[in-house]
Amino acid sequence: MASQVEKASFFKALHVNGAPVILYNIWDAGSAKAVADAGAKALATGSAPVAMANGFSDGQAMPLELALANVARIVEAVDLPVSMDFEGGYAVDADAVTANFARAVEAGAVGFNFEDQVVGGEGLHAIDVQAQRVSAARKGCDIGGVGAFLNARTDVFLKAFIAKQDPTRAMLDEAITRAAAYADAGADGFFAPGLLDREMITELCAAVSLPVNIIALPGAPSNVDLAKAGVARISYGPVPYRQMSAWLTEQATAVFEGS
């Protein structure tokens, strides 16, 4: 079995521009085993699926202790690198962010998503504020020499996607600026959920020094086209859980209606 440091190194090496690692997001030990058996090279939780599977809403409503216990169980269940969607790190203060990331590394995670929206509040953290938070998260990722992969996420595009608005040039410019600041602060990757426009994705990948992560949401370019655009990581977010949940409801409905 590979050590945590070896898993972290392997996971980082999977991020190649134009040859993206595919992360079919999981939520517990059972889903982790199923996706691992399908041939995954690495695993990643999604905060929404994890929360929903445990009866909570997204947005750090799930208690931190339970979130850490969940990722620890996943790590114990599979011999693959496991990345954790850590939302806003369950803290605003830099010292608390560092401490929480250190605890998550101690639980076995070798990668993290870390978002810049104000969890439970409005809008995004100012760029300089979030850069300081990314730097604090970096310290936690490096505890014990693990060097966990820090995927700095911006919600510039996601809010527009949810509102069914097209991304704008100003959004792209802000994302590029944020990516540069987060890279300087120690991020290993840049995550832009909600961006579906192929031309903008191509421009983002070309302008950003970090490997770029895109979610394969409905309406997104194909994985082949995302690779051609220069994407280094493709994740599926809440899509697998929602599809599974819809299937389960459909099957149960058929049973109840036929009884």
PyRosetta script that sets phi, psi and omega in degrees:
from pyrosetta import init, pose_from_sequence

init()
pose = pose_from_sequence("MASQVEKASFFKALHVNGAPVILYNIWDAGSAKAVADAGAKALATGSAPVAMANGFSDGQAMPLELALANVARIVEAVDLPVSMDFEGGYAVDADAVTANFARAVEAGAVGFNFEDQVVGGEGLHAIDVQAQRVSAARKGCDIGGVGAFLNARTDVFLKAFIAKQDPTRAMLDEAITRAAAYADAGADGFFAPGLLDREMITELCAAVSLPVNIIALPGAPSNVDLAKAGVARISYGPVPYRQMSAWLTEQATAVFEGS")
pose.set_psi(1, 133.4)
pose.set_omega(1, -178.6)
pose.set_phi(2, -69.6)
pose.set_psi(2, 147.9)
pose.set_omega(2, 176.8)
pose.set_phi(3, -75.4)
pose.set_psi(3, 167.2)
pose.set_omega(3, 179.4)
pose.set_phi(4, -63.1)
pose.set_psi(4, -39.6)
pose.set_omega(4, 178.4)
pose.set_phi(5, -63.7)
pose.set_psi(5, -40.9)
pose.set_omega(5, 178.4)
pose.set_phi(6, -65.6)
pose.set_psi(6, -40.5)
pose.set_omega(6, 177.8)
pose.set_phi(7, -63.8)
pose.set_psi(7, -40.7)
pose.set_omega(7, 179.4)
pose.set_phi(8, -63.0)
pose.set_psi(8, -42.7)
pose.set_omega(8, 179.4)
pose.set_phi(9, -65.3)
pose.set_psi(9, -42.9)
pose.set_omega(9, 178.8)
pose.set_phi(10, -63.4)
pose.set_psi(10, -42.6)
pose.set_omega(10, -178.6)
pose.set_phi(11, -62.8)
pose.set_psi(11, -43.2)
pose.set_omega(11, 179.4)
pose.set_phi(12, -62.4)
pose.set_psi(12, -39.8)
pose.set_omega(12, -178.0)
pose.set_phi(13, -67.7)
pose.set_psi(13, -19.8)
pose.set_omega(13, 179.6)
pose.set_phi(14, -71.0)
pose.set_psi(14, -18.2)
pose.set_omega(14, -177.4)
pose.set_phi(15, -85.0)
pose.set_psi(15, 96.7)
pose.set_omega(15, -177.6)
pose.set_phi(16, -124.5)
pose.set_psi(16, 124.6)
pose.set_omega(16, 178.3)
pose.set_phi(17, -59.3)
pose.set_psi(17, 125.5)
pose.set_omega(17, 179.1)
pose.set_phi(18, 87.3)
pose.set_psi(18, -9.4)
pose.set_omega(18, 176.2)
pose.set_phi(19, -136.1)
pose.set_psi(19, 66.5)
pose.set_omega(19, -168.6)
pose.set_phi(20, -66.4)
pose.set_psi(20, 143.3)
pose.set_omega(20, 170.0)
pose.set_phi(21, -76.2)
pose.set_psi(21, 138.6)
pose.set_omega(21, -179.0)
pose.set_phi(22, -100.9)
pose.set_psi(22, 123.5)
pose.set_omega(22, 178.4)
pose.set_phi(23, -117.4)
pose.set_psi(23, 104.4)
pose.set_omega(23, 179.7)
pose.set_phi(24, -90.8)
pose.set_psi(24, 97.6)
pose.set_omega(24, -163.7)
pose.set_phi(25, -58.3)
pose.set_psi(25, 139.3)
pose.set_omega(25, -177.7)
pose.set_phi(26, -118.3)
pose.set_psi(26, 174.6)
pose.set_omega(26, -175.7)
pose.set_phi(27, -137.9)
pose.set_psi(27, -15.8)
pose.set_omega(27, 178.6)
pose.set_phi(28, -154.8)
pose.set_psi(28, -178.4)
pose.set_omega(28, -176.9)
pose.set_phi(29, -63.2)
pose.set_psi(29, -37.0)
pose.set_omega(29, -179.5)
pose.set_phi(30, -65.7)
pose.set_psi(30, -47.0)
pose.set_omega(30, 178.8)
pose.set_phi(31, -67.2)
pose.set_psi(31, -32.4)
pose.set_omega(31, 177.6)
pose.set_phi(32, -62.2)
pose.set_psi(32, -45.9)
pose.set_omega(32, 179.4)
pose.set_phi(33, -63.1)
pose.set_psi(33, -40.2)
pose.set_omega(33, -178.8)
pose.set_phi(34, -63.5)
pose.set_psi(34, -44.8)
pose.set_omega(34, -178.8)
pose.set_phi(35, -72.3)
pose.set_psi(35, -36.0)
pose.set_omega(35, 175.7)
pose.set_phi(36, -61.7)
pose.set_psi(36, -42.8)
pose.set_omega(36, 179.6)
pose.set_phi(37, -65.3)
pose.set_psi(37, -22.4)
pose.set_omega(37, 179.6)
pose.set_phi(38, -78.9)
pose.set_psi(38, -7.9)
pose.set_omega(38, 176.8)
pose.set_phi(39, 110.0)
pose.set_psi(39, 15.8)
pose.set_omega(39, 179.4)
pose.set_phi(40, -62.8)
pose.set_psi(40, 146.1)
pose.set_omega(40, 175.5)
pose.set_phi(41, -90.1)
pose.set_psi(41, -22.3)
pose.set_omega(41, 179.3)
pose.set_phi(42, -157.9)
pose.set_psi(42, 164.7)
pose.set_omega(42, -178.3)
pose.set_phi(43, -125.8)
pose.set_psi(43, 152.5)
pose.set_omega(43, 177.7)
pose.set_phi(44, -146.8)
pose.set_psi(44, 133.6)
pose.set_omega(44, 174.5)
pose.set_phi(45, -80.7)
pose.set_psi(45, 160.4)
pose.set_omega(45, 169.7)
pose.set_phi(46, -117.4)
pose.set_psi(46, 137.0)
pose.set_omega(46, -175.5)
pose.set_phi(47, -63.9)
pose.set_psi(47, -39.6)
pose.set_omega(47, -179.7)
pose.set_phi(48, -65.3)
pose.set_psi(48, -49.7)
pose.set_omega(48, 177.5)
pose.set_phi(49, -59.5)
pose.set_psi(49, -42.3)
pose.set_omega(49, 179.1)
pose.set_phi(50, -61.0)
pose.set_psi(50, -46.1)
pose.set_omega(50, -179.5)
pose.set_phi(51, -63.3)
pose.set_psi(51, -50.0)
pose.set_omega(51, -176.8)
pose.set_phi(52, -63.5)
pose.set_psi(52, -38.2)
pose.set_omega(52, 179.6)
pose.set_phi(53, -65.6)
pose.set_psi(53, -20.3)
pose.set_omega(53, 179.9)
pose.set_phi(54, -108.5)
pose.set_psi(54, 12.5)
pose.set_omega(54, 174.5)
pose.set_phi(55, 83.2)
pose.set_psi(55, 19.5)
pose.set_omega(55, 180.0)
pose.set_phi(56, -117.7)
pose.set_psi(56, 163.8)
pose.set_omega(56, 171.6)
pose.set_phi(57, -88.0)
pose.set_psi(57, 163.1)
pose.set_omega(57, 178.5)
pose.set_phi(58, -72.0)
pose.set_psi(58, 167.8)
pose.set_omega(58, 177.8)
pose.set_phi(59, 95.2)
pose.set_psi(59, 40.9)
pose.set_omega(59, 176.4)
pose.set_phi(60, 63.5)
pose.set_psi(60, 24.2)
pose.set_omega(60, 175.0)
pose.set_phi(61, -74.5)
pose.set_psi(61, -26.0)
pose.set_omega(61, 176.8)
pose.set_phi(62, -73.7)
pose.set_psi(62, 129.9)
pose.set_omega(62, -178.9)
pose.set_phi(63, -56.7)
pose.set_psi(63, 142.6)
pose.set_omega(63, -178.7)
pose.set_phi(64, -57.1)
pose.set_psi(64, -43.0)
pose.set_omega(64, -178.4)
pose.set_phi(65, -60.0)
pose.set_psi(65, -39.6)
pose.set_omega(65, 179.5)
pose.set_phi(66, -69.9)
pose.set_psi(66, -39.1)
pose.set_omega(66, 178.2)
pose.set_phi(67, -62.3)
pose.set_psi(67, -41.9)
pose.set_omega(67, 179.3)
pose.set_phi(68, -69.0)
pose.set_psi(68, -39.7)
pose.set_omega(68, 178.5)
pose.set_phi(69, -64.5)
pose.set_psi(69, -37.0)
pose.set_omega(69, -179.6)
pose.set_phi(70, -65.0)
pose.set_psi(70, -45.3)
pose.set_omega(70, -179.6)
pose.set_phi(71, -68.4)
pose.set_psi(71, -32.7)
pose.set_omega(71, 177.2)
pose.set_phi(72, -63.7)
pose.set_psi(72, -40.0)
pose.set_omega(72, 178.7)
pose.set_phi(73, -66.1)
pose.set_psi(73, -38.8)
pose.set_omega(73, 178.5)
pose.set_phi(74, -63.7)
pose.set_psi(74, -46.5)
pose.set_omega(74, 180.0)
pose.set_phi(75, -59.1)
pose.set_psi(75, -39.7)
pose.set_omega(75, 179.6)
pose.set_phi(76, -69.2)
pose.set_psi(76, -26.1)
pose.set_omega(76, -173.0)
pose.set_phi(77, -83.9)
pose.set_psi(77, -21.6)
pose.set_omega(77, -174.8)
pose.set_phi(78, -134.8)
pose.set_psi(78, 157.4)
pose.set_omega(78, 177.2)
pose.set_phi(79, -107.7)
pose.set_psi(79, 52.1)
pose.set_omega(79, 178.2)
pose.set_phi(80, -129.3)
pose.set_psi(80, 157.5)
pose.set_omega(80, 172.8)
pose.set_phi(81, -61.8)
pose.set_psi(81, 137.7)
pose.set_omega(81, 179.9)
pose.set_phi(82, -121.9)
pose.set_psi(82, 122.7)
pose.set_omega(82, 176.0)
pose.set_phi(83, -103.1)
pose.set_psi(83, 142.3)
pose.set_omega(83, -176.2)
pose.set_phi(84, -113.0)
pose.set_psi(84, 129.1)
pose.set_omega(84, 170.7)
pose.set_phi(85, -77.4)
pose.set_psi(85, 106.1)
pose.set_omega(85, -172.3)
pose.set_phi(86, -102.1)
pose.set_psi(86, 14.3)
pose.set_omega(86, 178.1)
pose.set_phi(87, 47.9)
pose.set_psi(87, -121.1)
pose.set_omega(87, -179.6)
pose.set_phi(88, -96.2)
pose.set_psi(88, 18.5)
pose.set_omega(88, 179.7)
pose.set_phi(89, 74.2)
pose.set_psi(89, 11.0)
pose.set_omega(89, 178.8)
pose.set_phi(90, 56.7)
pose.set_psi(90, 28.3)
pose.set_omega(90, 179.7)
pose.set_phi(91, -165.7)
pose.set_psi(91, 159.9)
pose.set_omega(91, 174.0)
pose.set_phi(92, -110.4)
pose.set_psi(92, -44.3)
pose.set_omega(92, 179.6)
pose.set_phi(93, -62.0)
pose.set_psi(93, 137.9)
pose.set_omega(93, -175.1)
pose.set_phi(94, -59.3)
pose.set_psi(94, -44.4)
pose.set_omega(94, -178.7)
pose.set_phi(95, -63.3)
pose.set_psi(95, -38.9)
pose.set_omega(95, 179.2)
pose.set_phi(96, -68.8)
pose.set_psi(96, -37.2)
pose.set_omega(96, 176.2)
pose.set_phi(97, -60.2)
pose.set_psi(97, -47.6)
pose.set_omega(97, 178.9)
pose.set_phi(98, -58.5)
pose.set_psi(98, -46.0)
pose.set_omega(98, -178.2)
pose.set_phi(99, -62.8)
pose.set_psi(99, -41.5)
pose.set_omega(99, -178.9)
pose.set_phi(100, -68.7)
pose.set_psi(100, -40.0)
pose.set_omega(100, 177.4)
pose.set_phi(101, -66.0)
pose.set_psi(101, -37.5)
pose.set_omega(101, 177.5)
pose.set_phi(102, -61.8)
pose.set_psi(102, -40.7)
pose.set_omega(102, 178.4)
pose.set_phi(103, -64.8)
pose.set_psi(103, -38.6)
pose.set_omega(103, -179.7)
pose.set_phi(104, -69.2)
pose.set_psi(104, -35.7)
pose.set_omega(104, 174.5)
pose.set_phi(105, -64.7)
pose.set_psi(105, -42.1)
pose.set_omega(105, 178.4)
pose.set_phi(106, -63.2)
pose.set_psi(106, -26.0)
pose.set_omega(106, 176.7)
pose.set_phi(107, -76.6)
pose.set_psi(107, -11.5)
pose.set_omega(107, 174.6)
pose.set_phi(108, 116.4)
pose.set_psi(108, -6.7)
pose.set_omega(108, -179.0)
pose.set_phi(109, -67.4)
pose.set_psi(109, 146.2)
pose.set_omega(109, 177.9)
pose.set_phi(110, -121.4)
pose.set_psi(110, 10.7)
pose.set_omega(110, 178.1)
pose.set_phi(111, -161.0)
pose.set_psi(111, 157.5)
pose.set_omega(111, -178.6)
pose.set_phi(112, -148.3)
pose.set_psi(112, 146.0)
pose.set_omega(112, 161.6)
pose.set_phi(113, -96.5)
pose.set_psi(113, 137.7)
pose.set_omega(113, -179.1)
pose.set_phi(114, -138.3)
pose.set_psi(114, 112.2)
pose.set_omega(114, -169.8)
pose.set_phi(115, -94.9)
pose.set_psi(115, 158.6)
pose.set_omega(115, -177.7)
pose.set_phi(116, -102.9)
pose.set_psi(116, 2.0)
pose.set_omega(116, 174.9)
pose.set_phi(117, -75.4)
pose.set_psi(117, 153.9)
pose.set_omega(117, 178.1)
pose.set_phi(118, -80.6)
pose.set_psi(118, 101.1)
pose.set_omega(118, -176.9)
pose.set_phi(119, -65.1)
pose.set_psi(119, 124.8)
pose.set_omega(119, -178.8)
pose.set_phi(120, 81.0)
pose.set_psi(120, 2.8)
pose.set_omega(120, -179.7)
pose.set_phi(121, -128.4)
pose.set_psi(121, -150.3)
pose.set_omega(121, -177.9)
pose.set_phi(122, -118.5)
pose.set_psi(122, 141.6)
pose.set_omega(122, 172.1)
pose.set_phi(123, 69.0)
pose.set_psi(123, -160.5)
pose.set_omega(123, -177.9)
pose.set_phi(124, -111.0)
pose.set_psi(124, 153.9)
pose.set_omega(124, 172.0)
pose.set_phi(125, -62.3)
pose.set_psi(125, 143.5)
pose.set_omega(125, 173.6)
pose.set_phi(126, -56.1)
pose.set_psi(126, 151.1)
pose.set_omega(126, -174.2)
pose.set_phi(127, -57.2)
pose.set_psi(127, -44.1)
pose.set_omega(127, -178.6)
pose.set_phi(128, -67.5)
pose.set_psi(128, -35.6)
pose.set_omega(128, 178.0)
pose.set_phi(129, -66.2)
pose.set_psi(129, -46.1)
pose.set_omega(129, -178.8)
pose.set_phi(130, -68.5)
pose.set_psi(130, -33.2)
pose.set_omega(130, 176.9)
pose.set_phi(131, -61.9)
pose.set_psi(131, -39.2)
pose.set_omega(131, 177.1)
pose.set_phi(132, -65.4)
pose.set_psi(132, -37.6)
pose.set_omega(132, 178.8)
pose.set_phi(133, -68.4)
pose.set_psi(133, -38.8)
pose.set_omega(133, 176.7)
pose.set_phi(134, -62.4)
pose.set_psi(134, -41.7)
pose.set_omega(134, 177.7)
pose.set_phi(135, -61.5)
pose.set_psi(135, -39.1)
pose.set_omega(135, 178.5)
pose.set_phi(136, -67.1)
pose.set_psi(136, -40.6)
pose.set_omega(136, 178.3)
pose.set_phi(137, -64.5)
pose.set_psi(137, -36.9)
pose.set_omega(137, 178.7)
pose.set_phi(138, -58.1)
pose.set_psi(138, -41.4)
pose.set_omega(138, 179.5)
pose.set_phi(139, -61.0)
pose.set_psi(139, -42.5)
pose.set_omega(139, 178.9)
pose.set_phi(140, -67.5)
pose.set_psi(140, -35.9)
pose.set_omega(140, 179.8)
pose.set_phi(141, -65.5)
pose.set_psi(141, -25.8)
pose.set_omega(141, -175.0)
pose.set_phi(142, -94.0)
pose.set_psi(142, 3.3)
pose.set_omega(142, -179.7)
pose.set_phi(143, -58.4)
pose.set_psi(143, 137.0)
pose.set_omega(143, 178.9)
pose.set_phi(144, 67.6)
pose.set_psi(144, 14.0)
pose.set_omega(144, -179.9)
pose.set_phi(145, 73.0)
pose.set_psi(145, 16.1)
pose.set_omega(145, -176.9)
pose.set_phi(146, -68.6)
pose.set_psi(146, -44.1)
pose.set_omega(146, -179.2)
pose.set_phi(147, 66.6)
pose.set_psi(147, 48.5)
pose.set_omega(147, -179.5)
pose.set_phi(148, -61.0)
pose.set_psi(148, 147.7)
pose.set_omega(148, -177.3)
pose.set_phi(149, -75.7)
pose.set_psi(149, 119.5)
pose.set_omega(149, -178.2)
pose.set_phi(150, -102.1)
pose.set_psi(150, 107.5)
pose.set_omega(150, -178.0)
pose.set_phi(151, -96.6)
pose.set_psi(151, 100.6)
pose.set_omega(151, -176.3)
pose.set_phi(152, -80.0)
pose.set_psi(152, 119.9)
pose.set_omega(152, -175.0)
pose.set_phi(153, -103.1)
pose.set_psi(153, 137.6)
pose.set_omega(153, 170.1)
pose.set_phi(154, -113.6)
pose.set_psi(154, 139.1)
pose.set_omega(154, 178.4)
pose.set_phi(155, -100.6)
pose.set_psi(155, 22.0)
pose.set_omega(155, 177.9)
pose.set_phi(156, -55.5)
pose.set_psi(156, -44.4)
pose.set_omega(156, -176.5)
pose.set_phi(157, -87.8)
pose.set_psi(157, -31.2)
pose.set_omega(157, -174.3)
pose.set_phi(158, -62.1)
pose.set_psi(158, -40.9)
pose.set_omega(158, -179.6)
pose.set_phi(159, -63.4)
pose.set_psi(159, -37.1)
pose.set_omega(159, 176.5)
pose.set_phi(160, -68.5)
pose.set_psi(160, -40.0)
pose.set_omega(160, 179.0)
pose.set_phi(161, -61.0)
pose.set_psi(161, -45.8)
pose.set_omega(161, -180.0)
pose.set_phi(162, -62.2)
pose.set_psi(162, -36.9)
pose.set_omega(162, 179.6)
pose.set_phi(163, -82.5)
pose.set_psi(163, 3.3)
pose.set_omega(163, -179.4)
pose.set_phi(164, 58.3)
pose.set_psi(164, 41.4)
pose.set_omega(164, 176.9)
pose.set_phi(165, -109.8)
pose.set_psi(165, 147.0)
pose.set_omega(165, 178.2)
pose.set_phi(166, -74.1)
pose.set_psi(166, 144.7)
pose.set_omega(166, 176.4)
pose.set_phi(167, -66.6)
pose.set_psi(167, 149.2)
pose.set_omega(167, -178.4)
pose.set_phi(168, -113.1)
pose.set_psi(168, 166.9)
pose.set_omega(168, 176.5)
pose.set_phi(169, -60.2)
pose.set_psi(169, -38.3)
pose.set_omega(169, -179.7)
pose.set_phi(170, -63.5)
pose.set_psi(170, -38.0)
pose.set_omega(170, 178.0)
pose.set_phi(171, -63.6)
pose.set_psi(171, -43.7)
pose.set_omega(171, -179.5)
pose.set_phi(172, -63.9)
pose.set_psi(172, -43.1)
pose.set_omega(172, 178.8)
pose.set_phi(173, -61.7)
pose.set_psi(173, -41.3)
pose.set_omega(173, 179.3)
pose.set_phi(174, -65.5)
pose.set_psi(174, -41.0)
pose.set_omega(174, 179.6)
pose.set_phi(175, -61.3)
pose.set_psi(175, -42.2)
pose.set_omega(175, 179.5)
pose.set_phi(176, -64.1)
pose.set_psi(176, -40.2)
pose.set_omega(176, 177.9)
pose.set_phi(177, -64.5)
pose.set_psi(177, -43.8)
pose.set_omega(177, 179.4)
pose.set_phi(178, -64.8)
pose.set_psi(178, -40.8)
pose.set_omega(178, 179.9)
pose.set_phi(179, -59.1)
pose.set_psi(179, -42.6)
pose.set_omega(179, -179.5)
pose.set_phi(180, -64.1)
pose.set_psi(180, -42.1)
pose.set_omega(180, 179.6)
pose.set_phi(181, -66.1)
pose.set_psi(181, -40.4)
pose.set_omega(181, -178.7)
pose.set_phi(182, -70.5)
pose.set_psi(182, -35.4)
pose.set_omega(182, 176.7)
pose.set_phi(183, -63.5)
pose.set_psi(183, -44.0)
pose.set_omega(183, 178.7)
pose.set_phi(184, -62.9)
pose.set_psi(184, -27.8)
pose.set_omega(184, -178.0)
pose.set_phi(185, -85.0)
pose.set_psi(185, -5.8)
pose.set_omega(185, 176.0)
pose.set_phi(186, 114.8)
pose.set_psi(186, 8.3)
pose.set_omega(186, 178.1)
pose.set_phi(187, -68.6)
pose.set_psi(187, 151.2)
pose.set_omega(187, 178.1)
pose.set_phi(188, -101.0)
pose.set_psi(188, -22.6)
pose.set_omega(188, -177.7)
pose.set_phi(189, -148.0)
pose.set_psi(189, 166.2)
pose.set_omega(189, -179.7)
pose.set_phi(190, -128.9)
pose.set_psi(190, 125.0)
pose.set_omega(190, -173.2)
pose.set_phi(191, -112.4)
pose.set_psi(191, 123.1)
pose.set_omega(191, -178.0)
pose.set_phi(192, -124.0)
pose.set_psi(192, 70.4)
pose.set_omega(192, -179.7)
pose.set_phi(193, -64.5)
pose.set_psi(193, 145.1)
pose.set_omega(193, 177.6)
pose.set_phi(194, 92.7)
pose.set_psi(194, -10.1)
pose.set_omega(194, 177.4)
pose.set_phi(195, -87.1)
pose.set_psi(195, 117.0)
pose.set_omega(195, -176.1)
pose.set_phi(196, -117.8)
pose.set_psi(196, -13.8)
pose.set_omega(196, -177.0)
pose.set_phi(197, -72.3)
pose.set_psi(197, 118.3)
pose.set_omega(197, -173.9)
pose.set_phi(198, -61.5)
pose.set_psi(198, -41.8)
pose.set_omega(198, -179.1)
pose.set_phi(199, -64.7)
pose.set_psi(199, -41.0)
pose.set_omega(199, 178.6)
pose.set_phi(200, -68.2)
pose.set_psi(200, -37.6)
pose.set_omega(200, 177.3)
pose.set_phi(201, -62.3)
pose.set_psi(201, -43.5)
pose.set_omega(201, 178.9)
pose.set_phi(202, -60.7)
pose.set_psi(202, -43.8)
pose.set_omega(202, -179.7)
pose.set_phi(203, -67.2)
pose.set_psi(203, -39.8)
pose.set_omega(203, 178.6)
pose.set_phi(204, -61.1)
pose.set_psi(204, -46.4)
pose.set_omega(204, -179.4)
pose.set_phi(205, -61.8)
pose.set_psi(205, -36.7)
pose.set_omega(205, -179.1)
pose.set_phi(206, -73.4)
pose.set_psi(206, -29.8)
pose.set_omega(206, -174.1)
pose.set_phi(207, -90.0)
pose.set_psi(207, -18.1)
pose.set_omega(207, -173.1)
pose.set_phi(208, -102.7)
pose.set_psi(208, 136.9)
pose.set_omega(208, -179.4)
pose.set_phi(209, -77.6)
pose.set_psi(209, -19.4)
pose.set_omega(209, -178.2)
pose.set_phi(210, -89.7)
pose.set_psi(210, 152.8)
pose.set_omega(210, 171.5)
pose.set_phi(211, -62.6)
pose.set_psi(211, 135.8)
pose.set_omega(211, -173.6)
pose.set_phi(212, -100.3)
pose.set_psi(212, 138.2)
pose.set_omega(212, 179.4)
pose.set_phi(213, -111.5)
pose.set_psi(213, 129.1)
pose.set_omega(213, 176.7)
pose.set_phi(214, -124.7)
pose.set_psi(214, 142.4)
pose.set_omega(214, 175.7)
pose.set_phi(215, -88.2)
pose.set_psi(215, 135.9)
pose.set_omega(215, 177.6)
pose.set_phi(216, -82.2)
pose.set_psi(216, 65.7)
pose.set_omega(216, 178.0)
pose.set_phi(217, -77.9)
pose.set_psi(217, 161.2)
pose.set_omega(217, 174.8)
pose.set_phi(218, -54.4)
pose.set_psi(218, 129.9)
pose.set_omega(218, -178.8)
pose.set_phi(219, 96.9)
pose.set_psi(219, -8.2)
pose.set_omega(219, 178.5)
pose.set_phi(220, -76.1)
pose.set_psi(220, 157.1)
pose.set_omega(220, 173.7)
pose.set_phi(221, -58.4)
pose.set_psi(221, 158.6)
pose.set_omega(221, 177.4)
pose.set_phi(222, -63.6)
pose.set_psi(222, 162.7)
pose.set_omega(222, 178.1)
pose.set_phi(223, -60.1)
pose.set_psi(223, -35.2)
pose.set_omega(223, 177.7)
pose.set_phi(224, -63.6)
pose.set_psi(224, -44.1)
pose.set_omega(224, -179.4)
pose.set_phi(225, -70.3)
pose.set_psi(225, -34.4)
pose.set_omega(225, 176.5)
pose.set_phi(226, -64.6)
pose.set_psi(226, -38.7)
pose.set_omega(226, 176.9)
pose.set_phi(227, -62.9)
pose.set_psi(227, -43.3)
pose.set_omega(227, 179.3)
pose.set_phi(228, -63.6)
pose.set_psi(228, -29.0)
pose.set_omega(228, 179.6)
pose.set_phi(229, -75.1)
pose.set_psi(229, -12.9)
pose.set_omega(229, 178.5)
pose.set_phi(230, 103.3)
pose.set_psi(230, 8.5)
pose.set_omega(230, 179.8)
pose.set_phi(231, -65.2)
pose.set_psi(231, 144.3)
pose.set_omega(231, -178.2)
pose.set_phi(232, -110.3)
pose.set_psi(232, -10.3)
pose.set_omega(232, -177.3)
pose.set_phi(233, -153.2)
pose.set_psi(233, 128.6)
pose.set_omega(233, 177.1)
pose.set_phi(234, -120.1)
pose.set_psi(234, 121.5)
pose.set_omega(234, 177.8)
pose.set_phi(235, -117.8)
pose.set_psi(235, 168.9)
pose.set_omega(235, -174.6)
pose.set_phi(236, -118.2)
pose.set_psi(236, -1.9)
pose.set_omega(236, 173.6)
pose.set_phi(237, 52.5)
pose.set_psi(237, -131.7)
pose.set_omega(237, -176.6)
pose.set_phi(238, -83.4)
pose.set_psi(238, -3.9)
pose.set_omega(238, -173.6)
pose.set_phi(239, -57.8)
pose.set_psi(239, -49.9)
pose.set_omega(239, -179.1)
pose.set_phi(240, -59.2)
pose.set_psi(240, -43.3)
pose.set_omega(240, -179.2)
pose.set_phi(241, -64.2)
pose.set_psi(241, -43.7)
pose.set_omega(241, -178.7)
pose.set_phi(242, -65.8)
pose.set_psi(242, -37.9)
pose.set_omega(242, 177.0)
pose.set_phi(243, -66.2)
pose.set_psi(243, -42.3)
pose.set_omega(243, 178.7)
pose.set_phi(244, -64.4)
pose.set_psi(244, -42.2)
pose.set_omega(244, -179.4)
pose.set_phi(245, -65.1)
pose.set_psi(245, -40.1)
pose.set_omega(245, 178.4)
pose.set_phi(246, -65.0)
pose.set_psi(246, -41.0)
pose.set_omega(246, 178.3)
pose.set_phi(247, -62.8)
pose.set_psi(247, -43.4)
pose.set_omega(247, -178.9)
pose.set_phi(248, -62.9)
pose.set_psi(248, -43.0)
pose.set_omega(248, 178.2)
pose.set_phi(249, -63.1)
pose.set_psi(249, -41.8)
pose.set_omega(249, 179.4)
pose.set_phi(250, -62.5)
pose.set_psi(250, -44.8)
pose.set_omega(250, -179.6)
pose.set_phi(251, -66.3)
pose.set_psi(251, -42.7)
pose.set_omega(251, 179.6)
pose.set_phi(252, -65.9)
pose.set_psi(252, -39.1)
pose.set_omega(252, 178.5)
pose.set_phi(253, -60.9)
pose.set_psi(253, -43.1)
pose.set_omega(253, 179.8)
pose.set_phi(254, -61.8)
pose.set_psi(254, -38.6)
pose.set_omega(254, 178.8)
pose.set_phi(255, -66.3)
pose.set_psi(255, -48.2)
pose.set_omega(255, -177.5)
pose.set_phi(256, -67.0)
pose.set_psi(256, -38.7)
pose.set_omega(256, 179.8)
pose.set_phi(257, -71.2)
pose.set_psi(257, -25.0)
pose.set_omega(257, -178.9)
pose.set_phi(258, -92.9)
pose.set_psi(258, -2.5)
pose.set_omega(258, -177.3)
pose.set_phi(259, -92.2)
pose.dump_pdb("model.pdb")
